Amino acid sequence: MIRKAFKMKLYPGFEQEYEKRHNALWPEMKDMIHEYGGRNYSIYLDKETLTLFGYIEIEDEAKWNASAETAICRKWWDYMADIMATNSDNSPVSIDLKPVFHLD
């Protein structure tokens, strides 16, 4: 199991919409996350900076990276592009965070 943490950026005024969309996460998106080895996925919001902090546990880095090529992932990115910072392909601007401490 590999622990990954990353940050993304939400546009101002979309805090409730972001949470609403994730509370209604499409079943096929949930299935894809699990199929590509993702578990224990959480996203937190810093209300002061609108920075989103994501944490996920994955089975394999290459397998997880391949999930970005799925149709459902691309559809989700397109759905979310109007409320958060994205790259030209609508993938979220996501910055990996360096692990510095862990305690079980």
Backbone as CSV, one residue per row, in Angstrom:
resi,resn,N_x,N_y,N_z,CA_x,CA_y,CA_z,C_x,C_y,C_z
1,MET,0.837,-1.182,0.000,0.000,0.000,0.000,0.880,1.243,0.000
2,ILE,0.540,2.178,-0.861,1.262,3.443,-0.992,0.320,4.561,-0.561
3,ARG,0.783,5.404,0.352,0.004,6.568,0.777,0.386,7.760,-0.103
4,LYS,-0.619,8.460,-0.648,-0.377,9.641,-1.475,-1.147,10.820,-0.887
5,ALA,-0.516,11.974,-0.879,-1.182,13.207,-0.483,-0.902,14.256,-1.547
6,PHE,-1.861,15.124,-1.775,-1.736,16.132,-2.823,-2.638,17.307,-2.497
7,LYS,-2.379,18.428,-3.180,-3.241,19.589,-3.001,-3.746,20.070,-4.344
8,MET,-4.940,20.658,-4.308,-5.595,21.224,-5.478,-6.188,22.565,-5.052
9,LYS,-6.757,23.302,-5.985,-7.269,24.636,-5.673,-8.705,24.789,-6.156
10,LEU,-9.559,25.226,-5.239,-10.966,25.468,-5.525,-11.168,26.944,-5.860
11,TYR,-12.078,27.238,-6.781,-12.399,28.622,-7.092,-13.286,29.206,-5.988
12,PRO,-13.153,30.500,-5.715,-13.970,31.142,-4.676,-15.464,30.988,-4.938
13,GLY,-16.205,30.731,-3.871,-17.654,30.631,-3.944,-18.188,29.261,-4.299
14,PHE,-17.303,28.291,-4.507,-17.751,26.955,-4.916,-17.556,25.889,-3.837
15,GLU,-17.361,26.316,-2.607,-17.134,25.365,-1.520,-18.293,24.388,-1.372
16,GLN,-19.513,24.894,-1.323,-20.678,24.022,-1.155,-20.911,23.149,-2.383
17,GLU,-20.700,23.696,-3.555,-20.904,22.928,-4.789,-19.908,21.772,-4.875
18,TYR,-18.653,22.031,-4.499,-17.639,20.978,-4.525,-18.055,19.833,-3.594
19,GLU,-18.466,20.179,-2.395,-18.892,19.149,-1.439,-20.138,18.420,-1.932
20,LYS,-21.087,19.153,-2.489,-22.322,18.549,-3.015,-22.001,17.524,-4.101
21,ARG,-21.130,17.894,-5.029,-20.795,16.977,-6.125,-20.096,15.723,-5.610
22,HIS,-19.251,15.875,-4.618,-18.558,14.706,-4.082,-19.468,13.844,-3.207
23,ASN,-20.418,14.449,-2.530,-21.381,13.666,-1.755,-22.269,12.819,-2.661
24,ALA,-22.393,13.246,-3.914,-23.184,12.496,-4.898,-22.263,11.852,-5.946
25,LEU,-21.077,11.441,-5.516,-20.105,10.840,-6.439,-20.750,9.702,-7.222
26,TRP,-20.565,9.750,-8.525,-21.173,8.754,-9.398,-20.688,7.348,-9.029
27,PRO,-21.593,6.368,-8.999,-21.196,4.991,-8.691,-20.094,4.466,-9.608
28,GLU,-20.136,4.819,-10.903,-19.107,4.335,-11.823,-17.746,4.976,-11.521
29,MET,-17.733,6.159,-10.937,-16.470,6.784,-10.525,-15.918,6.072,-9.288
30,LYS,-16.791,5.768,-8.344,-16.367,5.000,-7.162,-15.784,3.656,-7.595
31,ASP,-16.482,2.987,-8.507,-16.017,1.679,-8.987,-14.647,1.791,-9.650
32,MET,-14.453,2.831,-10.456,-13.175,3.013,-11.134,-12.052,3.242,-10.128
33,ILE,-12.287,4.062,-9.126,-11.264,4.323,-8.104,-10.842,3.012,-7.457
34,HIS,-11.800,2.192,-7.096,-11.483,0.900,-6.474,-10.819,-0.051,-7.467
35,GLU,-11.304,-0.081,-8.706,-10.732,-0.966,-9.726,-9.255,-0.645,-9.980
36,TYR,-8.892,0.625,-9.885,-7.512,1.025,-10.129,-6.681,1.114,-8.850
37,GLY,-7.188,0.490,-7.784,-6.402,0.313,-6.574,-6.484,1.412,-5.543
38,GLY,-7.437,2.327,-5.653,-7.585,3.406,-4.686,-8.478,3.010,-3.518
39,ARG,-8.034,3.334,-2.321,-8.794,3.058,-1.094,-8.566,4.202,-0.106
40,ASN,-9.451,4.280,0.881,-9.277,5.219,1.990,-9.003,6.635,1.462
41,TYR,-9.861,7.102,0.561,-9.698,8.384,-0.127,-10.442,9.467,0.639
42,SER,-9.750,10.539,0.967,-10.357,11.684,1.646,-9.868,12.971,1.002
43,ILE,-10.733,13.988,1.020,-10.356,15.320,0.567,-10.821,16.303,1.636
44,TYR,-9.928,17.219,2.006,-10.219,18.237,3.008,-10.072,19.612,2.376
45,LEU,-10.808,20.592,2.904,-10.769,21.960,2.395,-10.233,22.910,3.453
46,ASP,-9.243,23.715,3.090,-8.801,24.834,3.918,-9.646,26.030,3.473
47,LYS,-10.606,26.424,4.289,-11.544,27.483,3.912,-10.871,28.834,3.712
48,GLU,-9.762,29.075,4.383,-9.072,30.360,4.246,-8.377,30.514,2.900
49,THR,-7.811,29.430,2.389,-7.036,29.503,1.150,-7.715,28.819,-0.035
50,LEU,-8.808,28.108,0.229,-9.510,27.298,-0.771,-8.621,26.203,-1.352
51,THR,-7.627,25.804,-0.570,-6.776,24.689,-0.950,-7.462,23.396,-0.536
52,LEU,-7.529,22.464,-1.472,-8.057,21.131,-1.199,-6.873,20.219,-0.923
53,PHE,-6.954,19.452,0.152,-5.915,18.496,0.514,-6.481,17.101,0.333
54,GLY,-5.874,16.318,-0.565,-6.336,14.960,-0.824,-5.395,13.926,-0.244
55,TYR,-5.976,12.823,0.205,-5.206,11.684,0.705,-5.847,10.425,0.154
56,ILE,-5.015,9.541,-0.395,-5.513,8.265,-0.905,-4.439,7.202,-0.705
57,GLU,-4.880,5.985,-0.500,-3.978,4.837,-0.439,-4.179,4.051,-1.721
58,ILE,-3.075,3.730,-2.390,-3.150,3.019,-3.667,-2.320,1.740,-3.604
59,GLU,-2.636,0.813,-4.486,-1.914,-0.457,-4.552,-0.612,-0.329,-5.321
60,ASP,-0.654,0.442,-6.427,0.470,0.506,-7.352,0.417,1.842,-8.089
61,GLU,1.540,2.526,-8.162,1.596,3.858,-8.780,1.208,3.822,-10.263
62,ALA,1.741,2.877,-11.018,1.442,2.790,-12.452,-0.037,2.477,-12.683
63,LYS,-0.572,1.550,-11.907,-1.987,1.205,-12.037,-2.855,2.418,-11.728
64,TRP,-2.532,3.143,-10.671,-3.305,4.324,-10.306,-3.205,5.398,-11.397
65,ASN,-2.008,5.623,-11.914,-1.820,6.624,-12.959,-2.636,6.300,-14.206
66,ALA,-2.828,5.008,-14.489,-3.614,4.589,-15.652,-5.090,4.967,-15.511
67,SER,-5.555,5.191,-14.298,-6.957,5.572,-14.100,-7.286,6.898,-14.773
68,ALA,-6.275,7.742,-14.968,-6.483,9.041,-15.622,-6.891,8.892,-17.082
69,GLU,-6.669,7.741,-17.661,-7.002,7.501,-19.067,-8.394,6.915,-19.256
70,THR,-9.102,6.659,-18.172,-10.441,6.075,-18.297,-11.458,7.132,-18.712
71,ALA,-12.484,6.702,-19.419,-13.530,7.618,-19.866,-14.252,8.258,-18.690
72,ILE,-14.490,7.492,-17.631,-15.224,8.045,-16.490,-14.397,9.091,-15.758
73,CYS,-13.095,8.898,-15.680,-12.242,9.898,-15.045,-12.260,11.193,-15.859
74,ARG,-12.138,11.068,-17.171,-12.177,12.249,-18.048,-13.522,12.977,-17.933
75,LYS,-14.593,12.205,-17.835,-15.927,12.793,-17.687,-16.024,13.558,-16.356
76,TRP,-15.463,12.972,-15.291,-15.480,13.632,-13.977,-14.669,14.924,-14.030
77,TRP,-13.503,14.876,-14.645,-12.691,16.091,-14.764,-13.458,17.187,-15.488
78,ASP,-14.139,16.851,-16.573,-14.918,17.838,-17.314,-16.029,18.422,-16.431
79,TYR,-16.649,17.567,-15.643,-17.735,17.974,-14.736,-17.234,18.936,-13.659
80,MET,-16.009,18.751,-13.207,-15.467,19.555,-12.110,-14.705,20.799,-12.581
81,ALA,-14.419,20.907,-13.868,-13.533,21.961,-14.383,-14.040,23.376,-14.140
82,ASP,-15.341,23.551,-13.980,-15.866,24.905,-13.795,-15.719,25.428,-12.376
83,ILE,-15.301,24.570,-11.432,-15.245,25.030,-10.040,-13.855,24.932,-9.411
84,MET,-12.872,24.483,-10.181,-11.525,24.351,-9.613,-10.451,24.559,-10.672
85,ALA,-9.243,24.830,-10.219,-8.121,25.042,-11.138,-7.813,23.745,-11.881
86,THR,-7.695,23.856,-13.218,-7.447,22.671,-14.038,-6.347,22.947,-15.064
87,ASN,-5.812,21.862,-15.586,-4.872,21.913,-16.700,-5.671,22.002,-17.999
88,SER,-4.978,22.090,-19.113,-5.649,22.240,-20.412,-6.543,21.047,-20.771
89,ASP,-6.274,19.872,-20.211,-7.107,18.693,-20.479,-8.223,18.520,-19.443
90,ASN,-8.435,19.540,-18.611,-9.425,19.561,-17.525,-9.042,18.714,-16.322
91,SER,-7.867,18.081,-16.338,-7.414,17.403,-15.121,-7.144,18.463,-14.069
92,PRO,-7.408,18.159,-12.800,-7.153,19.162,-11.775,-5.665,19.460,-11.655
93,VAL,-5.346,20.722,-11.432,-3.979,21.065,-11.088,-3.751,20.430,-9.721
94,SER,-2.872,19.456,-9.681,-2.652,18.667,-8.469,-1.157,18.618,-8.180
95,ILE,-0.807,19.012,-6.985,0.594,19.041,-6.580,0.804,17.991,-5.497
96,ASP,1.661,17.022,-5.785,1.965,15.993,-4.800,2.668,16.608,-3.601
97,LEU,2.340,16.106,-2.430,2.957,16.565,-1.203,3.968,15.527,-0.726
98,LYS,5.085,15.999,-0.227,6.149,15.122,0.236,5.823,14.607,1.640
99,PRO,5.858,13.296,1.836,5.620,12.785,3.192,6.821,13.111,4.086
100,VAL,6.536,13.589,5.281,7.607,13.917,6.222,7.438,13.220,7.570
101,PHE,6.245,12.658,7.836,6.031,11.957,9.089,4.816,11.058,8.962
102,HIS,4.887,9.886,9.559,3.763,8.964,9.619,3.849,8.156,10.897
103,LEU,2.726,7.938,11.539,2.651,7.118,12.739,1.427,6.226,12.640
104,ASP,1.608,4.927,12.735,0.482,3.986,12.788,-0.014,3.878,14.209
